[in-house]
Amino acid sequence: MKGALELDKYTGFATVYDMSMEHIPYDEWANYIEKILKEHGIGKGLILELGCGTGNMTRKMADKGYDMIGIDYSEEMLTIARQRSEDRGDNILYLCQDMRDFELYGTVSAIICVCDSINYMLNEDDLSKVFRLASNYLDPHGLLIFDMHTEYLYEEVLGDNTTYTNHEAGGFIWENNFYPDDMINEVNLTLYIKEADSDLFSKHEETHVRRAYKVDTIKRLLHEANLDFVAAYHELTEEQPRPESERIYIIAKERHQSNKLYI
């Protein structure tokens, strides 16, 4: 296995990220998260999205009436997000920060993190940092909602397989490797991107590394971060995760603290 993830990934990928994610059901995800938020009495307020990328989900949640902040480590991604929000006039605040070390000016009603961004935390220490910061920046009893790819997906579906996606603007080759001892999925990504006003293609190569976590590990880390585990759901349901679940959602609630360490 190669070295741990360098969080400057999605550099050459940033301009074609949305093209590669055309299959993502952002509307369904936003409706699902809105339903969970409202079930817990959060029908309005300020929400933070971690790992917001080009802001697809951030804008969907803003359209539902929430005041949104988006955080991502990639300035290239955020440049696209800001331009799209400027075109819409939606006043979303985007911040270029590492989710393991983010800073806000105050608390928020909820924190969301989708599209398996949490899986990029490759060890428990990093994941614990995210949870502890979430706890400190949530309103009393505020919600943390995030999705995760599962070990089943990485081992049984992606495995050591190679896939190819063709698009009029370019091609993508995804070479997967799975390391079961560490529950690590490594993707060697090769991009062939069509140059503007040309028949030529430029080649970009990146490596992405993600880790699966068992629900019991998530529960323990949440508890240690003063977050109460609420539920784990099979994707887009309120059912228990299944052995063949490829994506699950985790919901946790801030355990009210009288003092916030990071504010």
C-alpha positions, 0 to 999 in steps of 0.5 A: 500500500502507498502512503497515507492520503495527501489532502491536496488531492482533487487538483487536476480533478477539480475542473471535472469533478462534477462530471465524474459525479453525475450519478450522485443523487444529490436531490435525494440526499438533500431530501433525506438529510432535511427529513432527519433534521426536521425530525430533530426540530431543525427546520431552519438555522445555520448548517456547516457542510464539511468536505463540500467540494464544488458545493452541490449539496451546500446549494441544495440545502441552501435552497431548502432555507438553511443558512450554509457554510461550506468547508473544503481543503481544495481551493480549486474546488472552492473557486468553482463553488464560490463562482456558482454561488455568486451566479445564484446570489445565495450568500453561502460562506465557503472556507478553505480549511482542513476538516481536522482543524477547522475554525468557526466564529460560533456554533451551528445547528447541524454539521453534515458531511456526505459523499464519503468524505469521512472515509478520507480520515485514515486513522482514529486520531484524525477521525476523533479530531473531526468529531471533537471539533464537531462537538464543540461547534454544535449548538446544544443538542445539535446534530452531526450527520455523515455518510460512510462507505462500508467495508463491504463496498471496498472489499466485495464490490470495488475489491481489486477491480479496474473500471473505466468511464467515458465522457465526451469531455474526457475519460476516467480509469479507476484502479482499485486495491483493497487492503483488508488488514487496515480496511483501506481502499486505494484508488489510482485515478487516471484522467484524460481531459479534453483541452478547450477548443482542441482535439487533444487530451491532457493526462492527470494521475492521482491516488486517493486512499479511503478507510472503512470503519466499523459502526462500533468504532464510530460509536466509541469515537463519538462517545469520547468526543462528547457526542451521543450516537443516535442511529446508523441507517442503511442509505436513504432509509431509517433501517438498520445497516445490512451486511450488503450496505455500501453506504450508511448514514450516522446520526449523532447529537451534541451532548450539551456542554457548558463550556466550548473549548474552541470558541 
